[in-house]
Amino acid sequence: MKYEILKYERIRNLRIDNNLTQREIADILGVKQNTYSQYEIGKISYPIDALPILAKFYKVSVDYLLGLTDKTKPYN
């Protein structure tokens, strides 16, 4: 069984819901578009330092990105 660090469909859905391209998110993370594409489909795992960057950018909690909660609102 493959262990998933992130719920990849959540990252993809957040990107699509915000009308962003993979290249735009890749630029935010400082990676190539191809690398980000592989993150998004779960072929390779995100580096841990990407979690707070994505959480802050999308205004969601890291727990949401990890699939530990279905509540998107970040903690106070």
N, CA, C and O atoms as a Tripos MOL2 file, in Angstrom:
@<TRIPOS>MOLECULE
protein
  304   303    76     0     0
PROTEIN
NO_CHARGES

@<TRIPOS>ATOM
      1 N           0.8490   -1.1780    0.0000 N.3       1 MET1
      2 CA          0.0000    0.0000    0.0000 C.3       1 MET1
      3 C           0.8970    1.2450    0.0000 C.2       1 MET1
      4 O           1.8590    1.3360    0.7620 O.2       1 MET1
      5 N           0.5620    2.1820   -0.8590 N.am      2 LYS2
      6 CA          1.3270    3.4180   -0.9490 C.3       2 LYS2
      7 C           0.8490    4.3900    0.1280 C.2       2 LYS2
      8 O          -0.3510    4.6220    0.2690 O.2       2 LYS2
      9 N           1.7900    4.9570    0.8870 N.am      3 TYR3
     10 CA          1.4580    5.9320    1.9150 C.3       3 TYR3
     11 C           1.4260    7.3130    1.2820 C.2       3 TYR3
     12 O           2.3960    7.7440    0.6590 O.2       3 TYR3
     13 N           0.3180    7.9970    1.4440 N.am      4 GLU4
     14 CA          0.1840    9.3380    0.8830 C.3       4 GLU4
     15 C           0.4360   10.3760    1.9550 C.2       4 GLU4
     16 O          -0.2010   10.3590    3.0080 O.2       4 GLU4
     17 N           1.3650   11.2820    1.6880 N.am      5 ILE5
     18 CA          1.6460   12.3710    2.6130 C.3       5 ILE5
     19 C           0.5020   13.3750    2.5850 C.2       5 ILE5
     20 O           0.0570   13.8410    3.6340 O.2       5 ILE5
     21 N           0.0280   13.7060    1.4040 N.am      6 LEU6
     22 CA         -1.0720   14.6540    1.2420 C.3       6 LEU6
     23 C          -2.2280   13.9840    0.5360 C.2       6 LEU6
     24 O          -2.0450   12.9850   -0.1590 O.2       6 LEU6
     25 N          -3.3970   14.5230    0.7090 N.am      7 LYS7
     26 CA         -4.5380   14.1010   -0.0850 C.3       7 LYS7
     27 C          -4.4320   14.8430   -1.4140 C.2       7 LYS7
     28 O          -4.8030   16.0110   -1.5240 O.2       7 LYS7
     29 N          -3.9270   14.1520   -2.3970 N.am      8 TYR8
     30 CA         -3.5920   14.8090   -3.6600 C.3       8 TYR8
     31 C          -4.7990   15.4220   -4.3610 C.2       8 TYR8
     32 O          -4.6780   16.4570   -5.0170 O.2       8 TYR8
     33 N          -5.9490   14.7930   -4.2270 N.am      9 GLU9
     34 CA         -7.1210   15.3780   -4.8770 C.3       9 GLU9
     35 C          -7.4900   16.7250   -4.2540 C.2       9 GLU9
     36 O          -8.0600   17.5830   -4.9290 O.2       9 GLU9
     37 N          -7.1760   16.9100   -2.9990 N.am     10 ARG10
     38 CA         -7.4590   18.2010   -2.3560 C.3      10 ARG10
     39 C          -6.5840   19.3010   -2.9450 C.2      10 ARG10
     40 O          -7.0620   20.4070   -3.1990 O.2      10 ARG10
     41 N          -5.3150   19.0060   -3.1600 N.am     11 ILE11
     42 CA         -4.4050   19.9900   -3.7340 C.3      11 ILE11
     43 C          -4.8420   20.3500   -5.1470 C.2      11 ILE11
     44 O          -4.8380   21.5210   -5.5290 O.2      11 ILE11
     45 N          -5.2120   19.3540   -5.9050 N.am     12 ARG12
     46 CA         -5.6800   19.5940   -7.2760 C.3      12 ARG12
     47 C          -6.9680   20.4090   -7.2660 C.2      12 ARG12
     48 O          -7.1030   21.3720   -8.0200 O.2      12 ARG12
     49 N          -7.9100   20.0230   -6.4130 N.am     13 ASN13
     50 CA         -9.1850   20.7370   -6.3640 C.3      13 ASN13
     51 C          -9.0080   22.1820   -5.8970 C.2      13 ASN13
     52 O          -9.6580   23.0840   -6.4260 O.2      13 ASN13
     53 N          -8.1410   22.4070   -4.9180 N.am     14 LEU14
     54 CA         -7.8820   23.7750   -4.4820 C.3      14 LEU14
     55 C          -7.3240   24.6140   -5.6270 C.2      14 LEU14
     56 O          -7.7250   25.7620   -5.8170 O.2      14 LEU14
     57 N          -6.4070   24.0410   -6.3790 N.am     15 ARG15
     58 CA         -5.8080   24.7630   -7.5050 C.3      15 ARG15
     59 C          -6.8720   25.0910   -8.5570 C.2      15 ARG15
     60 O          -6.9620   26.2260   -9.0260 O.2      15 ARG15
     61 N          -7.6640   24.1010   -8.9160 N.am     16 ILE16
     62 CA         -8.6960   24.2970   -9.9340 C.3      16 ILE16
     63 C          -9.7660   25.2770   -9.4530 C.2      16 ILE16
     64 O         -10.1920   26.1510  -10.2080 O.2      16 ILE16
     65 N         -10.2000   25.1340   -8.2000 N.am     17 ASP17
     66 CA        -11.2150   26.0390   -7.6420 C.3      17 ASP17
     67 C         -10.7570   27.4950   -7.6350 C.2      17 ASP17
     68 O         -11.5770   28.4120   -7.6770 O.2      17 ASP17
     69 N          -9.4460   27.6980   -7.5820 N.am     18 ASN18
     70 CA         -8.8930   29.0460   -7.5830 C.3      18 ASN18
     71 C          -8.4320   29.4920   -8.9630 C.2      18 ASN18
     72 O          -7.7530   30.5100   -9.0970 O.2      18 ASN18
     73 N          -8.8010   28.7280   -9.9920 N.am     19 ASN19
     74 CA         -8.4610   29.0540  -11.3870 C.3      19 ASN19
     75 C          -6.9660   29.2950  -11.5850 C.2      19 ASN19
     76 O          -6.5580   30.2590  -12.2320 O.2      19 ASN19
     77 N          -6.1660   28.4070  -11.0200 N.am     20 LEU20
     78 CA         -4.7160   28.5170  -11.1300 C.3      20 LEU20
     79 C          -4.1680   27.3810  -11.9810 C.2      20 LEU20
     80 O          -4.7710   26.3130  -12.0860 O.2      20 LEU20
     81 N          -3.0300   27.6290  -12.5780 N.am     21 THR21
     82 CA         -2.3680   26.5900  -13.3660 C.3      21 THR21
     83 C          -1.3370   25.8770  -12.4890 C.2      21 THR21
     84 O          -0.9390   26.3760  -11.4360 O.2      21 THR21
     85 N          -0.9230   24.7140  -12.9440 N.am     22 GLN22
     86 CA          0.1320   24.0060  -12.2430 C.3      22 GLN22
     87 C           1.4130   24.8370  -12.2300 C.2      22 GLN22
     88 O           2.1510   24.8240  -11.2450 O.2      22 GLN22
     89 N           1.6740   25.5430  -13.2960 N.am     23 ARG23
     90 CA          2.8830   26.3670  -13.3710 C.3      23 ARG23
     91 C           2.8590   27.4610  -12.3010 C.2      23 ARG23
     92 O           3.8860   27.7420  -11.6840 O.2      23 ARG23
     93 N           1.7000   28.0770  -12.0770 N.am     24 GLU24
     94 CA          1.6010   29.1350  -11.0660 C.3      24 GLU24
     95 C           1.9100   28.5960   -9.6650 C.2      24 GLU24
     96 O           2.6250   29.2370   -8.8940 O.2      24 GLU24
     97 N           1.3740   27.4280   -9.3440 N.am     25 ILE25
     98 CA          1.6350   26.8430   -8.0310 C.3      25 ILE25
     99 C           3.0810   26.3660   -7.9380 C.2      25 ILE25
    100 O           3.7180   26.5010   -6.8930 O.2      25 ILE25
    101 N           3.5890   25.8170   -9.0180 N.am     26 ALA26
    102 CA          4.9920   25.3980   -9.0470 C.3      26 ALA26
    103 C           5.9090   26.5860   -8.7680 C.2      26 ALA26
    104 O           6.8860   26.4570   -8.0300 O.2      26 ALA26
    105 N           5.6000   27.7330   -9.3480 N.am     27 ASP27
    106 CA          6.4010   28.9350   -9.1110 C.3      27 ASP27
    107 C           6.3610   29.3520   -7.6400 C.2      27 ASP27
    108 O           7.3780   29.7670   -7.0830 O.2      27 ASP27
    109 N           5.1950   29.2420   -7.0180 N.am     28 ILE28
    110 CA          5.0580   29.5850   -5.6010 C.3      28 ILE28
    111 C           5.9270   28.6570   -4.7450 C.2      28 ILE28
    112 O           6.5310   29.0860   -3.7620 O.2      28 ILE28
    113 N           5.9790   27.3890   -5.1330 N.am     29 LEU29
    114 CA          6.7600   26.4120   -4.3760 C.3      29 LEU29
    115 C           8.2310   26.3910   -4.7710 C.2      29 LEU29
    116 O           9.0540   25.7830   -4.0860 O.2      29 LEU29
    117 N           8.5610   27.0560   -5.8740 N.am     30 GLY30
    118 CA          9.9500   27.0830   -6.3310 C.3      30 GLY30
    119 C          10.4000   25.7890   -6.9740 C.2      30 GLY30
    120 O          11.5640   25.4010   -6.8680 O.2      30 GLY30
    121 N           9.4580   25.1150   -7.6510 N.am     31 VAL31
    122 CA          9.7830   23.8740   -8.3560 C.3      31 VAL31
    123 C           9.3480   23.9910   -9.8150 C.2      31 VAL31
    124 O           8.6430   24.9270  -10.1900 O.2      31 VAL31
    125 N           9.7720   23.0420  -10.6200 N.am     32 LYS32
    126 CA          9.3510   23.0180  -12.0220 C.3      32 LYS32
    127 C           7.9140   22.5290  -12.1200 C.2      32 LYS32
    128 O           7.4290   21.8110  -11.2450 O.2      32 LYS32
    129 N           7.2380   22.9270  -13.1960 N.am     33 GLN33
    130 CA          5.8440   22.5270  -13.4010 C.3      33 GLN33
    131 C           5.7140   21.0090  -13.4380 C.2      33 GLN33
    132 O           4.7530   20.4590  -12.8990 O.2      33 GLN33
    133 N           6.6550   20.3340  -14.0580 N.am     34 ASN34
    134 CA          6.6140   18.8750  -14.1460 C.3      34 ASN34
    135 C           6.6990   18.2360  -12.7530 C.2      34 ASN34
    136 O           6.0210   17.2470  -12.4780 O.2      34 ASN34
    137 N           7.5120   18.7920  -11.9030 N.am     35 THR35
    138 CA          7.6240   18.2850  -10.5320 C.3      35 THR35
    139 C           6.3070   18.4820   -9.8000 C.2      35 THR35
    140 O           5.8160   17.5780   -9.1240 O.2      35 THR35
    141 N           5.7390   19.6790   -9.9430 N.am     36 TYR36
    142 CA          4.4450   19.9270   -9.2800 C.3      36 TYR36
    143 C           3.3770   18.9740   -9.7990 C.2      36 TYR36
    144 O           2.5650   18.4710   -9.0220 O.2      36 TYR36
    145 N           3.3710   18.7260  -11.0850 N.am     37 SER37
    146 CA          2.4040   17.7940  -11.6770 C.3      37 SER37
    147 C           2.5080   16.4230  -11.0120 C.2      37 SER37
    148 O           1.4940   15.7840  -10.7310 O.2      37 SER37
    149 N           3.7250   15.9820  -10.7670 N.am     38 GLN38
    150 CA          3.9280   14.6880  -10.1100 C.3      38 GLN38
    151 C           3.4710   14.7170   -8.6550 C.2      38 GLN38
    152 O           2.9880   13.7080   -8.1410 O.2      38 GLN38
    153 N           3.6170   15.8550   -7.9880 N.am     39 TYR39
    154 CA          3.0760   15.9930   -6.6300 C.3      39 TYR39
    155 C           1.5610   15.8180   -6.6710 C.2      39 TYR39
    156 O           0.9780   15.0910   -5.8660 O.2      39 TYR39
    157 N           0.9480   16.4970   -7.6180 N.am     40 GLU40
    158 CA         -0.5110   16.5660   -7.6740 C.3      40 GLU40
    159 C          -1.1540   15.2150   -7.9760 C.2      40 GLU40
    160 O          -2.2690   14.9490   -7.5250 O.2      40 GLU40
    161 N          -0.4800   14.3760   -8.7170 N.am     41 ILE41
    162 CA         -1.0480   13.0520   -9.0110 C.3      41 ILE41
    163 C          -0.5620   11.9900   -8.0280 C.2      41 ILE41
    164 O          -0.9650   10.8300   -8.1130 O.2      41 ILE41
    165 N           0.2950   12.3830   -7.1040 N.am     42 GLY42
    166 CA          0.7580   11.4560   -6.0850 C.3      42 GLY42
    167 C           1.9140   10.5740   -6.5130 C.2      42 GLY42
    168 O           2.2360    9.6010   -5.8310 O.2      42 GLY42
    169 N           2.5320   10.8930   -7.6140 N.am     43 LYS43
    170 CA          3.6680   10.0920   -8.0740 C.3      43 LYS43
    171 C           4.8840   10.2960   -7.1710 C.2      43 LYS43
    172 O           5.6200    9.3510   -6.8880 O.2      43 LYS43
    173 N           5.0880   11.5240   -6.7250 N.am     44 ILE44
    174 CA          6.1280   11.8120   -5.7290 C.3      44 ILE44
    175 C           5.4980   12.6380   -4.6160 C.2      44 ILE44
    176 O           4.5000   13.3250   -4.8360 O.2      44 ILE44
    177 N           6.0730   12.5720   -3.4350 N.am     45 SER45
    178 CA          5.5350   13.2890   -2.2780 C.3      45 SER45
    179 C           6.0690   14.7070   -2.2110 C.2      45 SER45
    180 O           7.1980   14.9920   -2.6110 O.2      45 SER45
    181 N           5.2310   15.5800   -1.6980 N.am     46 TYR46
    182 CA          5.6450   16.9610   -1.4460 C.3      46 TYR46
    183 C           6.7120   16.9810   -0.3720 C.2      46 TYR46
    184 O           6.6840   16.1560    0.5410 O.2      46 TYR46
    185 N           7.6520   17.9070   -0.4620 N.am     47 PRO47
    186 CA          8.5470   18.1060    0.6760 C.3      47 PRO47
    187 C           7.7380   18.7420    1.8080 C.2      47 PRO47
    188 O           6.7910   19.4890    1.5620 O.2      47 PRO47
    189 N           8.1110   18.4460    3.0140 N.am     48 ILE48
    190 CA          7.3470   18.9250    4.1740 C.3      48 ILE48
    191 C           7.2750   20.4450    4.2260 C.2      48 ILE48
    192 O           6.2950   20.9950    4.7280 O.2      48 ILE48
    193 N           8.2850   21.1310    3.7200 N.am     49 ASP49
    194 CA          8.2550   22.5950    3.7760 C.3      49 ASP49
    195 C           7.2290   23.2030    2.8210 C.2      49 ASP49
    196 O           6.9570   24.4010    2.8930 O.2      49 ASP49
    197 N           6.6580   22.3940    1.9280 N.am     50 ALA50
    198 CA          5.6040   22.8810    1.0410 C.3      50 ALA50
    199 C           4.2660   23.0270    1.7650 C.2      50 ALA50
    200 O           3.4210   23.8220    1.3540 O.2      50 ALA50
    201 N           4.0730   22.2670    2.8340 N.am     51 LEU51
    202 CA          2.7930   22.2830    3.5470 C.3      51 LEU51
    203 C           2.3970   23.6640    4.0630 C.2      51 LEU51
    204 O           1.3000   24.1280    3.7530 O.2      51 LEU51
    205 N           3.2420   24.3350    4.8350 N.am     52 PRO52
    206 CA          2.8220   25.6560    5.3260 C.3      52 PRO52
    207 C           2.6830   26.6790    4.2000 C.2      52 PRO52
    208 O           1.8680   27.5980    4.2970 O.2      52 PRO52
    209 N           3.4580   26.5310    3.1510 N.am     53 ILE53
    210 CA          3.3500   27.4580    2.0170 C.3      53 ILE53
    211 C           1.9870   27.3140    1.3600 C.2      53 ILE53
    212 O           1.3070   28.3080    1.1030 O.2      53 ILE53
    213 N           1.5900   26.0770    1.0880 N.am     54 LEU54
    214 CA          0.2900   25.8360    0.4570 C.3      54 LEU54
    215 C          -0.8660   26.1950    1.3900 C.2      54 LEU54
    216 O          -1.8580   26.7800    0.9550 O.2      54 LEU54
    217 N          -0.7400   25.8480    2.6600 N.am     55 ALA55
    218 CA         -1.8060   26.1580    3.6230 C.3      55 ALA55
    219 C          -2.0290   27.6620    3.7170 C.2      55 ALA55
    220 O          -3.1700   28.1260    3.7170 O.2      55 ALA55
    221 N          -0.9610   28.4100    3.7940 N.am     56 LYS56
    222 CA         -1.0810   29.8670    3.8820 C.3      56 LYS56
    223 C          -1.6340   30.4430    2.5870 C.2      56 LYS56
    224 O          -2.4950   31.3220    2.6160 O.2      56 LYS56
    225 N          -1.1480   29.9550    1.4560 N.am     57 PHE57
    226 CA         -1.5930   30.4580    0.1620 C.3      57 PHE57
    227 C          -3.0920   30.2200   -0.0370 C.2      57 PHE57
    228 O          -3.8210   31.1240   -0.4460 O.2      57 PHE57
    229 N          -3.5420   29.0020    0.2550 N.am     58 TYR58
    230 CA         -4.9550   28.6550    0.0500 C.3      58 TYR58
    231 C          -5.8470   29.0200    1.2350 C.2      58 TYR58
    232 O          -7.0690   28.8880    1.1600 O.2      58 TYR58
    233 N          -5.2280   29.4840    2.3390 N.am     59 LYS59
    234 CA         -5.9620   29.8420    3.5610 C.3      59 LYS59
    235 C          -6.7260   28.6410    4.1170 C.2      59 LYS59
    236 O          -7.9060   28.7320    4.4560 O.2      59 LYS59
    237 N          -6.0220   27.5200    4.2000 N.am     60 VAL60
    238 CA         -6.5670   26.2940    4.7860 C.3      60 VAL60
    239 C          -5.5740   25.7970    5.8260 C.2      60 VAL60
    240 O          -4.4450   26.2830    5.9000 O.2      60 VAL60
    241 N          -5.9960   24.8360    6.6230 N.am     61 SER61
    242 CA         -5.0890   24.2770    7.6230 C.3      61 SER61
    243 C          -4.2160   23.1970    6.9940 C.2      61 SER61
    244 O          -4.5870   22.5830    5.9930 O.2      61 SER61
    245 N          -3.0700   22.9800    7.5890 N.am     62 VAL62
    246 CA         -2.2000   21.8840    7.1680 C.3      62 VAL62
    247 C          -2.9240   20.5570    7.3850 C.2      62 VAL62
    248 O          -2.7780   19.6280    6.5900 O.2      62 VAL62
    249 N          -3.7020   20.4690    8.4600 N.am     63 ASP63
    250 CA         -4.4860   19.2530    8.7110 C.3      63 ASP63
    251 C          -5.4300   18.9500    7.5450 C.2      63 ASP63
    252 O          -5.6260   17.7870    7.1910 O.2      63 ASP63
    253 N          -6.0050   19.9770    6.9590 N.am     64 TYR64
    254 CA         -6.8770   19.7650    5.8010 C.3      64 TYR64
    255 C          -6.0640   19.1990    4.6360 C.2      64 TYR64
    256 O          -6.5010   18.2590    3.9710 O.2      64 TYR64
    257 N          -4.8960   19.7650    4.3920 N.am     65 LEU65
    258 CA         -4.0560   19.2750    3.3020 C.3      65 LEU65
    259 C          -3.6370   17.8260    3.5260 C.2      65 LEU65
    260 O          -3.5040   17.0580    2.5730 O.2      65 LEU65
    261 N          -3.4310   17.4590    4.7800 N.am     66 LEU66
    262 CA         -3.0310   16.1010    5.1160 C.3      66 LEU66
    263 C          -4.1960   15.1240    5.1510 C.2      66 LEU66
    264 O          -3.9890   13.9140    5.2510 O.2      66 LEU66
    265 N          -5.4100   15.6330    5.0720 N.am     67 GLY67
    266 CA         -6.5770   14.7630    5.1210 C.3      67 GLY67
    267 C          -6.9760   14.3660    6.5310 C.2      67 GLY67
    268 O          -7.7170   13.4000    6.7170 O.2      67 GLY67
    269 N          -6.4910   15.1040    7.5340 N.am     68 LEU68
    270 CA         -6.8270   14.7890    8.9170 C.3      68 LEU68
    271 C          -8.1470   15.4060    9.3520 C.2      68 LEU68
    272 O          -8.7110   15.0270   10.3780 O.2      68 LEU68
    273 N          -8.6340   16.3570    8.5680 N.am     69 THR69
    274 CA         -9.9230   16.9900    8.8360 C.3      69 THR69
    275 C         -10.5460   17.3910    7.5060 C.2      69 THR69
    276 O          -9.8590   17.5590    6.4990 O.2      69 THR69
    277 N         -11.8490   17.5380    7.5330 N.am     70 ASP70
    278 CA        -12.5450   18.0340    6.3450 C.3      70 ASP70
    279 C         -12.8450   19.5220    6.4560 C.2      70 ASP70
    280 O         -13.4020   20.1160    5.5330 O.2      70 ASP70
    281 N         -12.4770   20.1240    7.5820 N.am     71 LYS71
    282 CA        -12.6890   21.5530    7.7690 C.3      71 LYS71
    283 C         -11.5190   22.3030    7.1490 C.2      71 LYS71
    284 O         -10.3600   22.0410    7.4680 O.2      71 LYS71
    285 N         -11.8330   23.2310    6.2670 N.am     72 THR72
    286 CA        -10.7740   23.9460    5.5550 C.3      72 THR72
    287 C         -10.2190   25.1000    6.3660 C.2      72 THR72
    288 O          -9.0700   25.4930    6.1620 O.2      72 THR72
    289 N         -10.9990   25.6540    7.2760 N.am     73 LYS73
    290 CA        -10.6000   26.8590    7.9980 C.3      73 LYS73
    291 C          -9.3340   26.6070    8.8370 C.2      73 LYS73
    292 O          -9.2770   25.6590    9.6200 O.2      73 LYS73
    293 N          -8.3240   27.4700    8.6620 N.am     74 PRO74
    294 CA         -7.1140   27.3040    9.4830 C.3      74 PRO74
    295 C          -7.3830   27.6470   10.9290 C.2      74 PRO74
    296 O          -8.3430   28.3460   11.2530 O.2      74 PRO74
    297 N          -6.5190   27.1440   11.7970 N.am     75 TYR75
    298 CA         -6.6590   27.4180   13.2350 C.3      75 TYR75
    299 C          -6.2640   28.8550   13.5300 C.2      75 TYR75
    300 O          -5.4450   29.4450   12.8250 O.2      75 TYR75
    301 N          -6.8530   29.4080   14.5760 N.am     76 ASN76
    302 CA         -6.5040   30.7680   15.0100 C.3      76 ASN76
    303 C          -5.1480   30.7790   15.6630 C.2      76 ASN76
    304 O          -4.6790   31.8320   16.0950 O.2      76 ASN76
@<TRIPOS>BOND
     1     1     2 1
     2     2     3 1
     3     3     4 2
     4     3     5 am
     5     5     6 1
     6     6     7 1
     7     7     8 2
     8     7     9 am
     9     9    10 1
    10    10    11 1
    11    11    12 2
    12    11    13 am
    13    13    14 1
    14    14    15 1
    15    15    16 2
    16    15    17 am
    17    17    18 1
    18    18    19 1
    19    19    20 2
    20    19    21 am
    21    21    22 1
    22    22    23 1
    23    23    24 2
    24    23    25 am
    25    25    26 1
    26    26    27 1
    27    27    28 2
    28    27    29 am
    29    29    30 1
    30    30    31 1
    31    31    32 2
    32    31    33 am
    33    33    34 1
    34    34    35 1
    35    35    36 2
    36    35    37 am
    37    37    38 1
    38    38    39 1
    39    39    40 2
    40    39    41 am
    41    41    42 1
    42    42    43 1
    43    43    44 2
    44    43    45 am
    45    45    46 1
    46    46    47 1
    47    47    48 2
    48    47    49 am
    49    49    50 1
    50    50    51 1
    51    51    52 2
    52    51    53 am
    53    53    54 1
    54    54    55 1
    55    55    56 2
    56    55    57 am
    57    57    58 1
    58    58    59 1
    59    59    60 2
    60    59    61 am
    61    61    62 1
    62    62    63 1
    63    63    64 2
    64    63    65 am
    65    65    66 1
    66    66    67 1
    67    67    68 2
    68    67    69 am
    69    69    70 1
    70    70    71 1
    71    71    72 2
    72    71    73 am
    73    73    74 1
    74    74    75 1
    75    75    76 2
    76    75    77 am
    77    77    78 1
    78    78    79 1
    79    79    80 2
    80    79    81 am
    81    81    82 1
    82    82    83 1
    83    83    84 2
    84    83    85 am
    85    85    86 1
    86    86    87 1
    87    87    88 2
    88    87    89 am
    89    89    90 1
    90    90    91 1
    91    91    92 2
    92    91    93 am
    93    93    94 1
    94    94    95 1
    95    95    96 2
    96    95    97 am
    97    97    98 1
    98    98    99 1
    99    99   100 2
   100    99   101 am
   101   101   102 1
   102   102   103 1
   103   103   104 2
   104   103   105 am
   105   105   106 1
   106   106   107 1
   107   107   108 2
   108   107   109 am
   109   109   110 1
   110   110   111 1
   111   111   112 2
   112   111   113 am
   113   113   114 1
   114   114   115 1
   115   115   116 2
   116   115   117 am
   117   117   118 1
   118   118   119 1
   119   119   120 2
   120   119   121 am
   121   121   122 1
   122   122   123 1
   123   123   124 2
   124   123   125 am
   125   125   126 1
   126   126   127 1
   127   127   128 2
   128   127   129 am
   129   129   130 1
   130   130   131 1
   131   131   132 2
   132   131   133 am
   133   133   134 1
   134   134   135 1
   135   135   136 2
   136   135   137 am
   137   137   138 1
   138   138   139 1
   139   139   140 2
   140   139   141 am
   141   141   142 1
   142   142   143 1
   143   143   144 2
   144   143   145 am
   145   145   146 1
   146   146   147 1
   147   147   148 2
   148   147   149 am
   149   149   150 1
   150   150   151 1
   151   151   152 2
   152   151   153 am
   153   153   154 1
   154   154   155 1
   155   155   156 2
   156   155   157 am
   157   157   158 1
   158   158   159 1
   159   159   160 2
   160   159   161 am
   161   161   162 1
   162   162   163 1
   163   163   164 2
   164   163   165 am
   165   165   166 1
   166   166   167 1
   167   167   168 2
   168   167   169 am
   169   169   170 1
   170   170   171 1
   171   171   172 2
   172   171   173 am
   173   173   174 1
   174   174   175 1
   175   175   176 2
   176   175   177 am
   177   177   178 1
   178   178   179 1
   179   179   180 2
   180   179   181 am
   181   181   182 1
   182   182   183 1
   183   183   184 2
   184   183   185 am
   185   185   186 1
   186   186   187 1
   187   187   188 2
   188   187   189 am
   189   189   190 1
   190   190   191 1
   191   191   192 2
   192   191   193 am
   193   193   194 1
   194   194   195 1
   195   195   196 2
   196   195   197 am
   197   197   198 1
   198   198   199 1
   199   199   200 2
   200   199   201 am
   201   201   202 1
   202   202   203 1
   203   203   204 2
   204   203   205 am
   205   205   206 1
   206   206   207 1
   207   207   208 2
   208   207   209 am
   209   209   210 1
   210   210   211 1
   211   211   212 2
   212   211   213 am
   213   213   214 1
   214   214   215 1
   215   215   216 2
   216   215   217 am
   217   217   218 1
   218   218   219 1
   219   219   220 2
   220   219   221 am
   221   221   222 1
   222   222   223 1
   223   223   224 2
   224   223   225 am
   225   225   226 1
   226   226   227 1
   227   227   228 2
   228   227   229 am
   229   229   230 1
   230   230   231 1
   231   231   232 2
   232   231   233 am
   233   233   234 1
   234   234   235 1
   235   235   236 2
   236   235   237 am
   237   237   238 1
   238   238   239 1
   239   239   240 2
   240   239   241 am
   241   241   242 1
   242   242   243 1
   243   243   244 2
   244   243   245 am
   245   245   246 1
   246   246   247 1
   247   247   248 2
   248   247   249 am
   249   249   250 1
   250   250   251 1
   251   251   252 2
   252   251   253 am
   253   253   254 1
   254   254   255 1
   255   255   256 2
   256   255   257 am
   257   257   258 1
   258   258   259 1
   259   259   260 2
   260   259   261 am
   261   261   262 1
   262   262   263 1
   263   263   264 2
   264   263   265 am
   265   265   266 1
   266   266   267 1
   267   267   268 2
   268   267   269 am
   269   269   270 1
   270   270   271 1
   271   271   272 2
   272   271   273 am
   273   273   274 1
   274   274   275 1
   275   275   276 2
   276   275   277 am
   277   277   278 1
   278   278   279 1
   279   279   280 2
   280   279   281 am
   281   281   282 1
   282   282   283 1
   283   283   284 2
   284   283   285 am
   285   285   286 1
   286   286   287 1
   287   287   288 2
   288   287   289 am
   289   289   290 1
   290   290   291 1
   291   291   292 2
   292   291   293 am
   293   293   294 1
   294   294   295 1
   295   295   296 2
   296   295   297 am
   297   297   298 1
   298   298   299 1
   299   299   300 2
   300   299   301 am
   301   301   302 1
   302   302   303 1
   303   303   304 2
@<TRIPOS>SUBSTRUCTURE
     1 MET1         2 RESIDUE 1 A MET
     2 LYS2         6 RESIDUE 1 A LYS
     3 TYR3        10 RESIDUE 1 A TYR
     4 GLU4        14 RESIDUE 1 A GLU
     5 ILE5        18 RESIDUE 1 A ILE
     6 LEU6        22 RESIDUE 1 A LEU
     7 LYS7        26 RESIDUE 1 A LYS
     8 TYR8        30 RESIDUE 1 A TYR
     9 GLU9        34 RESIDUE 1 A GLU
    10 ARG10       38 RESIDUE 1 A ARG
    11 ILE11       42 RESIDUE 1 A ILE
    12 ARG12       46 RESIDUE 1 A ARG
    13 ASN13       50 RESIDUE 1 A ASN
    14 LEU14       54 RESIDUE 1 A LEU
    15 ARG15       58 RESIDUE 1 A ARG
    16 ILE16       62 RESIDUE 1 A ILE
    17 ASP17       66 RESIDUE 1 A ASP
    18 ASN18       70 RESIDUE 1 A ASN
    19 ASN19       74 RESIDUE 1 A ASN
    20 LEU20       78 RESIDUE 1 A LEU
    21 THR21       82 RESIDUE 1 A THR
    22 GLN22       86 RESIDUE 1 A GLN
    23 ARG23       90 RESIDUE 1 A ARG
    24 GLU24       94 RESIDUE 1 A GLU
    25 ILE25       98 RESIDUE 1 A ILE
    26 ALA26      102 RESIDUE 1 A ALA
    27 ASP27      106 RESIDUE 1 A ASP
    28 ILE28      110 RESIDUE 1 A ILE
    29 LEU29      114 RESIDUE 1 A LEU
    30 GLY30      118 RESIDUE 1 A GLY
    31 VAL31      122 RESIDUE 1 A VAL
    32 LYS32      126 RESIDUE 1 A LYS
    33 GLN33      130 RESIDUE 1 A GLN
    34 ASN34      134 RESIDUE 1 A ASN
    35 THR35      138 RESIDUE 1 A THR
    36 TYR36      142 RESIDUE 1 A TYR
    37 SER37      146 RESIDUE 1 A SER
    38 GLN38      150 RESIDUE 1 A GLN
    39 TYR39      154 RESIDUE 1 A TYR
    40 GLU40      158 RESIDUE 1 A GLU
    41 ILE41      162 RESIDUE 1 A ILE
    42 GLY42      166 RESIDUE 1 A GLY
    43 LYS43      170 RESIDUE 1 A LYS
    44 ILE44      174 RESIDUE 1 A ILE
    45 SER45      178 RESIDUE 1 A SER
    46 TYR46      182 RESIDUE 1 A TYR
    47 PRO47      186 RESIDUE 1 A PRO
    48 ILE48      190 RESIDUE 1 A ILE
    49 ASP49      194 RESIDUE 1 A ASP
    50 ALA50      198 RESIDUE 1 A ALA
    51 LEU51      202 RESIDUE 1 A LEU
    52 PRO52      206 RESIDUE 1 A PRO
    53 ILE53      210 RESIDUE 1 A ILE
    54 LEU54      214 RESIDUE 1 A LEU
    55 ALA55      218 RESIDUE 1 A ALA
    56 LYS56      222 RESIDUE 1 A LYS
    57 PHE57      226 RESIDUE 1 A PHE
    58 TYR58      230 RESIDUE 1 A TYR
    59 LYS59      234 RESIDUE 1 A LYS
    60 VAL60      238 RESIDUE 1 A VAL
    61 SER61      242 RESIDUE 1 A SER
    62 VAL62      246 RESIDUE 1 A VAL
    63 ASP63      250 RESIDUE 1 A ASP
    64 TYR64      254 RESIDUE 1 A TYR
    65 LEU65      258 RESIDUE 1 A LEU
    66 LEU66      262 RESIDUE 1 A LEU
    67 GLY67      266 RESIDUE 1 A GLY
    68 LEU68      270 RESIDUE 1 A LEU
    69 THR69      274 RESIDUE 1 A THR
    70 ASP70      278 RESIDUE 1 A ASP
    71 LYS71      282 RESIDUE 1 A LYS
    72 THR72      286 RESIDUE 1 A THR
    73 LYS73      290 RESIDUE 1 A LYS
    74 PRO74      294 RESIDUE 1 A PRO
    75 TYR75      298 RESIDUE 1 A TYR
    76 ASN76      302 RESIDUE 1 A ASN
